[in-house]
């Protein structure tokens, strides 16, 4: 059961006012299939209203708010999120289906994003530029204006923190379209932002279907920058729609990220990362380490250790805090099963355990580990977005790099070796936006720029780099003789 919500989930938030929509969407609990809440079905008209409200805020109170005060608002918001972390975690667990401990970590990450960007808001500096005699030239960073944010269902709180948090810190006014499958914590965030003192219109939230509210936001001529996280297919559509208005887009899309284990790796240290980084949130993670590349000399040892770990994994309802929660929906479970239908002929080394007493309406799937998978096999090439990992054997460093770079994606990579030269060579040669050496994920890494190459998208979120993306540079050249 949801905690008491201090807002009506069947509303959009526009210009500081919670407004009921004429049409709604029923959302279900992935753990049992029962209706969890009824949310607003935002329309293109609602998007128009939200963009207009954001424009007024940009041209009014919010646009005149000093950077120092923007930072203070975000820091107050961070404190409020921390005060409500239990309610936020429970809401996210029920809405997304992720284990309660993972949902709590997401809520704390949201607080940390607001704290980080609150502290960075008044430290976004320009520069002076040496030029001709008699001139003073400087470049100043300004917010784009009105920014659009389309957030997926797998990590609502974290992705709101790294995109909306950065955009607000830079002085933009925001229109947020959360996913229809999981938008309740986005509404919580907006409610707490109001309590923290964010002016009306600085943040507007319009839940709804991607093909309706999302499409309207992508194509809206009043948006000056768009941030999208989601599938490759939808990302293409968003970029095309925004391109008609010549609007810059940050795309964070899919991944098929490798962890590369060499013969000299500390296997005891690596094993927890090898498993957890692929199965967090039931594998519904863009940066999931779904490919484990293992050098020939330790392949059998790693395969046996991972198989043993898999057999201890248990699925269950999100609030029971299992190892693996349910997938977000029946449709997502079907999509994962379509990928698994291609596994004929592969060796399944192990799978996790689904207890007999699981709720009948839940979208559960046992995690599966496949061994000796050819690098060009669909399960080693396609983003599955489910609890599935594949083991791939390699011979040497060049072979490992070729296989790791041998997909259309390039988001994250992990390297496990004690050889310092090999660490540096691979960190340089791997096609990935983030490379972790003898670790993976770095505890969330709010401070660490994040983004990819190829089908993983372009642009960077997180860290100070995100503030650069949510600003534009203006050069001023003054001639004074």
C-alpha positions as CSV (number, residue, x, y, z in Angstrom):
1,X,0.0,0.0,0.0
2,X,1.2,3.5,-0.9
3,X,2.1,5.9,1.9
4,X,-0.2,8.9,2.2
5,X,0.4,11.2,-0.7
6,X,0.4,15.0,0.0
7,X,-0.8,15.6,-3.6
8,X,-3.4,14.2,-6.0
9,X,-1.7,11.8,-8.4
10,X,-4.4,12.4,-11.0
11,X,-3.2,15.9,-11.4
12,X,-0.6,17.8,-13.5
13,X,1.4,20.6,-11.9
14,X,1.3,23.8,-14.0
15,X,2.3,27.2,-12.8
16,X,2.2,26.1,-9.2
17,X,-1.3,24.7,-9.3
18,X,-2.3,21.0,-9.2
19,X,-4.9,20.5,-11.9
20,X,-7.0,17.4,-12.6
21,X,-7.1,16.2,-16.1
22,X,-10.2,15.0,-17.9
23,X,-8.6,11.6,-18.7
24,X,-6.5,9.5,-16.4
25,X,-4.3,6.4,-16.5
26,X,-4.5,3.5,-14.0
27,X,-1.0,2.2,-13.0
28,X,-0.4,-1.1,-11.4
29,X,2.0,-2.5,-8.8
30,X,4.6,-4.7,-10.7
31,X,4.8,-7.0,-7.7
32,X,1.2,-8.1,-7.7
33,X,-0.5,-6.6,-10.8
34,X,-3.1,-4.7,-8.7
35,X,-4.0,-1.1,-9.4
36,X,-1.7,1.1,-7.4
37,X,-2.9,4.6,-8.3
38,X,-4.6,6.7,-11.0
39,X,-2.5,9.3,-12.6
40,X,-3.1,12.2,-15.0
41,X,-3.2,11.6,-18.7
42,X,-1.5,14.8,-19.8
43,X,-2.3,16.2,-23.2
44,X,-0.7,18.4,-25.8
45,X,-2.8,21.2,-24.4
46,X,-1.3,20.6,-20.9
47,X,2.2,20.7,-22.4
48,X,1.3,24.1,-24.1
49,X,0.2,25.4,-20.7
50,X,3.3,24.1,-18.9
51,X,5.6,25.6,-21.5
52,X,3.8,28.9,-21.2
53,X,4.1,28.8,-17.4
54,X,7.8,28.0,-17.6
55,X,8.3,30.9,-20.0
56,X,6.6,33.3,-17.6
57,X,8.8,32.0,-14.7
58,X,11.9,32.4,-16.8
59,X,11.0,36.0,-17.7
60,X,9.8,36.7,-14.2
61,X,10.7,35.7,-10.6
62,X,12.7,32.6,-11.4
63,X,14.7,34.4,-14.1
64,X,15.6,37.1,-11.7
65,X,16.6,34.7,-8.8
66,X,20.3,35.0,-8.1
67,X,22.4,31.9,-8.4
68,X,23.0,31.9,-4.7
69,X,19.3,31.7,-3.9
70,X,18.8,29.0,-6.5
71,X,21.4,27.0,-4.7
72,X,19.7,27.6,-1.4
73,X,16.4,26.4,-2.7
74,X,18.0,23.2,-4.0
75,X,19.7,22.6,-0.7
76,X,16.4,23.1,1.1
77,X,14.9,20.6,-1.3
78,X,17.7,18.1,-0.6
79,X,16.9,18.3,3.1
80,X,13.2,17.8,2.5
81,X,13.9,14.7,0.4
82,X,16.1,13.3,3.1
83,X,13.3,13.9,5.6
84,X,10.8,12.0,3.4
85,X,13.3,9.3,2.3
86,X,11.2,6.4,3.7
87,X,8.0,7.5,2.0
88,X,9.8,8.2,-1.3
89,X,11.5,4.8,-1.2
90,X,8.3,2.9,-0.5
91,X,6.5,4.8,-3.3
92,X,9.3,4.0,-5.8
93,X,9.5,0.4,-4.8
94,X,5.8,-0.1,-5.3
95,X,5.7,2.0,-8.5
96,X,8.7,0.5,-10.2
97,X,9.0,-3.0,-8.5
98,X,12.6,-2.5,-7.4
99,X,13.7,-3.9,-4.0
100,X,13.1,-1.5,-1.2
101,X,16.8,-1.1,-0.4
102,X,17.5,-0.1,-4.0
103,X,14.6,2.4,-3.9
104,X,16.0,3.9,-0.8
105,X,19.4,4.3,-2.4
106,X,17.7,6.1,-5.3
107,X,15.9,8.5,-2.9
108,X,19.2,9.3,-1.2
109,X,20.8,9.8,-4.6
110,X,18.1,12.3,-5.5
111,X,18.8,14.2,-2.3
112,X,22.5,14.1,-3.1
113,X,21.9,15.5,-6.6
114,X,20.0,18.4,-5.2
115,X,22.8,19.0,-2.7
116,X,25.5,18.8,-5.3
117,X,23.8,21.2,-7.7
118,X,22.7,23.4,-4.9
119,X,26.3,23.9,-4.0
120,X,27.4,24.3,-7.7
121,X,24.7,26.9,-8.7
122,X,26.8,30.0,-7.8
123,X,30.1,28.5,-9.1
124,X,29.2,28.4,-12.7
125,X,31.8,30.8,-14.0
126,X,32.5,32.5,-17.3
127,X,35.9,33.5,-18.6
128,X,37.9,36.5,-19.9
129,X,39.5,36.1,-23.3
130,X,42.8,37.9,-24.3
131,X,42.1,39.8,-27.5
132,X,43.2,42.9,-29.4
133,X,44.6,46.0,-27.7
134,X,41.7,48.3,-26.6
135,X,39.2,45.4,-26.1
136,X,37.9,43.6,-23.1
137,X,36.3,40.3,-24.1
138,X,34.5,37.9,-21.8
139,X,32.3,34.8,-22.2
140,X,29.4,34.3,-19.8
141,X,27.2,31.3,-19.3
142,X,23.5,31.7,-19.4
143,X,20.6,29.2,-19.0
144,X,19.0,28.0,-22.2
145,X,15.6,29.2,-20.9
146,X,12.9,26.6,-20.9
147,X,14.1,23.0,-20.8
148,X,12.1,19.8,-21.4
149,X,12.8,16.6,-19.5
150,X,11.5,13.2,-20.6
151,X,12.2,10.7,-17.8
152,X,11.9,6.9,-18.0
153,X,10.3,4.5,-15.5
154,X,13.4,2.6,-14.4
155,X,15.1,5.2,-12.3
156,X,12.7,8.2,-11.9
157,X,14.3,9.8,-8.9
158,X,17.9,9.5,-10.0
159,X,17.3,10.8,-13.5
160,X,15.1,13.7,-12.3
161,X,18.0,14.6,-9.9
162,X,20.7,14.6,-12.6
163,X,18.7,16.4,-15.2
164,X,16.1,18.7,-13.5
165,X,18.4,19.4,-10.6
166,X,21.2,20.6,-13.0
167,X,18.8,22.6,-15.2
168,X,17.3,24.4,-12.2
169,X,20.7,25.2,-10.7
170,X,21.7,26.7,-14.1
171,X,18.6,28.9,-14.0
172,X,16.4,27.2,-16.5
173,X,12.6,26.7,-16.0
174,X,11.6,23.1,-16.5
175,X,8.8,21.0,-18.0
176,X,9.0,17.4,-16.8
177,X,7.2,14.5,-18.5
178,X,7.7,11.4,-16.3
179,X,6.9,8.0,-17.7
180,X,3.3,6.8,-17.4
181,X,4.5,3.5,-15.8
182,X,6.2,5.2,-12.8
183,X,5.6,8.9,-12.1
184,X,4.6,9.0,-8.5
185,X,8.0,10.1,-7.1
186,X,8.3,12.8,-9.8
187,X,5.1,14.2,-8.4
188,X,6.6,13.9,-4.8
189,X,9.6,15.8,-6.0
190,X,7.5,18.6,-7.4
191,X,5.5,18.8,-4.2
192,X,8.7,19.1,-2.1
193,X,10.2,21.6,-4.5
194,X,7.2,23.8,-3.9
195,X,7.7,23.4,-0.1
196,X,11.3,24.3,-0.6
197,X,10.3,27.7,-2.1
198,X,10.7,27.1,-5.8
199,X,8.7,29.8,-7.6
200,X,5.5,28.9,-9.5
201,X,6.2,27.8,-13.0
202,X,9.9,27.1,-12.5
203,X,9.0,23.4,-12.5
204,X,5.9,22.0,-14.2
205,X,5.1,18.3,-14.3
206,X,2.8,16.7,-16.9
207,X,2.5,12.9,-16.7
208,X,1.1,11.0,-19.6
209,X,1.8,8.7,-22.5
210,X,4.9,9.2,-24.6
211,X,3.0,9.4,-27.8
212,X,0.9,12.2,-26.5
213,X,2.5,14.4,-23.8
214,X,6.0,13.2,-24.7
215,X,5.6,13.8,-28.4
216,X,4.1,17.3,-27.7
217,X,7.0,18.3,-25.5
218,X,9.6,17.0,-28.0
219,X,8.2,19.1,-30.8
220,X,7.2,22.2,-28.8
221,X,8.7,25.4,-30.3
222,X,8.8,27.0,-26.8
223,X,11.5,24.5,-25.6
224,X,15.1,25.6,-25.8
225,X,16.8,22.4,-24.7
226,X,15.5,18.8,-24.4
227,X,16.8,16.0,-22.2
228,X,15.7,12.5,-22.9
229,X,16.5,9.1,-21.3
230,X,15.0,6.0,-22.8
231,X,15.1,3.6,-25.7
232,X,17.0,4.1,-28.9
233,X,13.9,4.1,-31.0
234,X,12.1,6.7,-29.0
235,X,15.4,8.7,-28.7
236,X,15.6,8.9,-32.5
237,X,12.0,10.2,-32.6
238,X,12.6,12.8,-29.9
239,X,15.7,14.1,-31.7
240,X,13.9,14.3,-35.0
241,X,11.0,16.2,-33.5
242,X,13.4,18.6,-31.6
243,X,15.5,19.0,-34.7
244,X,12.6,20.7,-36.5
245,X,13.0,23.5,-34.0
246,X,16.8,23.3,-34.1
247,X,16.8,22.5,-30.4
248,X,19.8,20.8,-28.7
249,X,19.1,17.4,-27.2
250,X,20.9,15.4,-24.6
251,X,20.2,11.7,-25.3
252,X,21.0,8.9,-22.8
253,X,19.9,5.7,-24.4
254,X,20.7,2.0,-24.2
255,X,23.8,0.1,-23.4
256,X,25.5,-3.4,-23.7
257,X,28.2,-2.7,-21.2
258,X,31.1,-5.1,-20.7
259,X,33.1,-6.0,-17.6
260,X,36.5,-7.4,-18.6
261,X,38.1,-9.9,-16.3
262,X,41.8,-10.7,-16.9
263,X,43.8,-13.7,-15.5
264,X,45.5,-11.5,-12.9
265,X,42.2,-10.0,-11.6
266,X,41.3,-10.1,-7.9
267,X,38.3,-12.4,-8.4
268,X,37.1,-12.2,-4.8
269,X,36.8,-8.4,-5.2
270,X,35.3,-8.7,-8.7
271,X,32.6,-11.3,-8.2
272,X,30.1,-9.1,-6.3
273,X,30.4,-6.4,-9.0
274,X,30.1,-8.9,-11.8
275,X,26.7,-10.1,-10.6
276,X,25.2,-7.0,-9.0
277,X,26.1,-4.6,-11.8
278,X,24.1,-6.8,-14.3
279,X,21.1,-7.5,-12.2
280,X,20.3,-4.3,-10.3
281,X,16.7,-3.3,-10.8
282,X,16.2,-6.7,-12.5
283,X,18.6,-5.7,-15.2
284,X,16.4,-2.8,-16.2
285,X,19.3,-0.5,-16.2
286,X,21.0,1.3,-19.2
287,X,24.4,0.8,-17.7
288,X,23.9,-2.8,-16.7
289,X,27.0,-4.9,-17.1
290,X,25.2,-7.5,-19.2
291,X,28.4,-8.9,-20.9
292,X,31.1,-10.5,-18.8
293,X,34.3,-10.9,-20.8
294,X,36.7,-13.4,-19.1
295,X,40.2,-14.3,-20.1
296,X,40.7,-18.0,-21.0
297,X,42.9,-18.8,-17.9
298,X,40.2,-17.9,-15.4
299,X,37.1,-18.5,-17.4
300,X,36.0,-21.7,-15.7
301,X,36.7,-20.3,-12.3
302,X,34.6,-17.2,-12.9
303,X,31.8,-19.2,-14.6
304,X,31.6,-21.5,-11.6
305,X,31.6,-18.7,-9.1
306,X,29.0,-16.6,-10.9
307,X,26.8,-19.7,-11.3
308,X,27.0,-20.4,-7.6
309,X,26.0,-16.8,-6.8
310,X,23.1,-17.0,-9.3
311,X,21.6,-20.0,-7.6
312,X,21.3,-18.1,-4.3
313,X,19.4,-15.2,-5.9
314,X,15.7,-15.1,-4.9
315,X,12.9,-13.1,-6.5
316,X,10.1,-11.5,-4.7
317,X,7.8,-8.5,-4.1
318,X,9.6,-5.2,-3.9
319,X,8.7,-4.5,-0.2
320,X,10.2,-7.8,0.8
321,X,13.5,-6.4,-0.3
322,X,14.5,-9.5,-2.4
323,X,17.6,-9.9,-4.5
324,X,15.5,-9.5,-7.7
325,X,12.2,-7.7,-7.9
326,X,9.7,-8.0,-10.7
327,X,10.0,-6.4,-14.1
328,X,8.0,-3.2,-14.6
329,X,5.1,-4.6,-16.6
330,X,3.8,-7.6,-18.5
331,X,4.8,-6.0,-21.8
332,X,8.4,-5.6,-20.5
333,X,8.5,-9.3,-19.5
334,X,7.3,-10.3,-22.9
335,X,10.1,-8.2,-24.5
336,X,12.7,-9.9,-22.4
337,X,11.2,-13.3,-23.2
338,X,11.5,-12.5,-27.0
339,X,15.2,-12.0,-26.5
340,X,15.5,-15.2,-24.5
341,X,13.8,-17.1,-27.3
342,X,17.0,-16.5,-29.3
343,X,19.0,-18.4,-26.6
344,X,18.4,-21.8,-28.2
345,X,21.7,-23.7,-28.4
346,X,23.4,-21.6,-25.7
347,X,24.4,-23.1,-22.4
348,X,22.5,-21.7,-19.4
349,X,24.9,-22.0,-16.5
350,X,22.5,-21.1,-13.8
351,X,19.3,-19.3,-12.9
352,X,17.9,-17.7,-9.7
353,X,15.0,-18.9,-7.6
354,X,11.4,-17.8,-7.9
355,X,9.5,-19.0,-4.7
356,X,6.2,-20.8,-5.2
357,X,4.2,-18.3,-3.2
358,X,4.8,-15.2,-5.4
359,X,1.7,-13.1,-6.2
360,X,0.1,-14.4,-9.3
361,X,-0.2,-11.0,-11.0
362,X,3.5,-10.0,-10.5
363,X,5.9,-9.8,-13.5
364,X,8.6,-12.0,-12.2
365,X,11.5,-13.5,-14.1
366,X,14.3,-15.6,-12.7
367,X,17.8,-14.2,-13.5
368,X,19.7,-16.3,-16.1
369,X,23.4,-16.7,-16.7
370,X,24.6,-18.0,-20.1
371,X,28.1,-19.3,-20.8
372,X,30.5,-19.4,-23.8
373,X,28.3,-17.1,-25.7
374,X,29.7,-16.0,-29.1
375,X,30.4,-12.3,-29.3
376,X,28.2,-11.8,-32.3
377,X,25.2,-13.7,-30.8
378,X,22.0,-11.5,-30.4
379,X,22.2,-12.0,-26.6
380,X,25.7,-10.5,-26.7
381,X,24.7,-7.7,-29.0
382,X,21.2,-6.5,-28.1
383,X,20.1,-4.6,-25.0
384,X,17.8,-7.1,-23.2
385,X,16.8,-4.8,-20.3
386,X,16.1,-7.8,-18.1
387,X,17.9,-10.1,-15.6
388,X,20.2,-11.8,-18.1
389,X,24.0,-11.9,-18.3
390,X,26.3,-13.6,-20.8
391,X,29.8,-14.9,-20.3
392,X,32.2,-14.5,-23.3
393,X,35.7,-15.9,-23.4
394,X,38.7,-14.0,-24.8
395,X,42.4,-14.7,-25.3
396,X,44.4,-11.5,-24.9
397,X,44.1,-7.8,-24.4
398,X,43.5,-7.0,-28.1
399,X,40.9,-9.7,-28.3
400,X,39.1,-8.3,-25.2
401,X,39.1,-4.7,-26.6
402,X,37.8,-5.9,-30.0
403,X,34.9,-7.8,-28.3
404,X,34.1,-5.0,-25.9
405,X,33.9,-2.4,-28.7
406,X,32.0,-4.8,-30.9
407,X,28.5,-3.6,-30.4
408,X,26.6,-0.5,-31.5
409,X,26.6,0.8,-27.9
410,X,29.2,2.6,-25.8
411,X,28.0,3.6,-22.4
412,X,30.1,2.0,-19.5
413,X,32.9,-0.5,-19.2
414,X,34.7,-2.2,-16.4
415,X,38.3,-3.5,-16.3
416,X,39.5,-6.0,-13.8
417,X,43.3,-6.4,-13.8
418,X,46.4,-5.6,-11.6
419,X,48.5,-4.5,-14.6
420,X,48.7,-0.7,-14.5
421,X,49.8,-0.4,-18.2
422,X,46.9,-2.6,-19.3
423,X,44.5,-0.5,-17.2
424,X,45.6,2.7,-19.0
425,X,45.7,1.3,-22.5
426,X,42.2,-0.2,-22.2
427,X,40.8,3.0,-20.5
428,X,42.0,4.9,-23.6
429,X,40.9,2.3,-26.2
430,X,37.5,1.3,-25.0
431,X,34.5,3.1,-26.6
432,X,32.6,4.1,-23.5
433,X,31.5,7.2,-21.7
434,X,32.6,5.8,-18.4
435,X,35.4,3.3,-17.6
436,X,35.8,1.8,-14.2
437,X,39.0,0.0,-13.1
438,X,38.7,-2.7,-10.5
439,X,35.2,-1.4,-9.6
440,X,32.0,-0.7,-11.4
441,X,29.5,2.1,-10.8
442,X,31.5,4.0,-8.2
443,X,28.6,4.1,-5.8
444,X,26.3,6.0,-8.1
445,X,28.8,8.8,-8.8
446,X,26.7,11.9,-8.7
447,X,29.9,13.9,-9.4
448,X,30.9,11.8,-12.4
449,X,29.9,12.9,-16.0
450,X,27.8,10.2,-17.6
451,X,26.8,9.6,-21.2
452,X,27.7,7.4,-24.2
453,X,28.8,6.9,-27.8
454,X,26.9,5.4,-30.7
455,X,23.5,4.1,-29.9
456,X,24.1,5.0,-26.2
457,X,23.4,8.6,-27.1
458,X,25.3,11.9,-26.8
459,X,25.8,14.7,-24.4
460,X,26.7,14.3,-20.7
461,X,24.7,14.3,-17.5
462,X,25.8,14.3,-13.9
463,X,28.7,16.2,-12.4
464,X,29.7,19.7,-13.3
465,X,29.6,18.8,-17.0
466,X,25.8,18.7,-16.8
467,X,25.7,22.4,-15.9
468,X,27.6,23.1,-19.0
469,X,25.0,21.3,-21.1
470,X,22.2,23.2,-19.5
471,X,23.8,26.6,-20.3
472,X,24.8,28.4,-23.5
473,X,27.8,30.6,-23.9
474,X,27.5,34.3,-24.8
475,X,30.6,36.2,-25.9
476,X,30.8,39.9,-25.1
477,X,33.5,42.0,-26.9
478,X,33.8,45.6,-25.6
479,X,36.0,48.1,-27.5
480,X,37.1,51.0,-25.3
481,X,40.1,52.4,-27.1
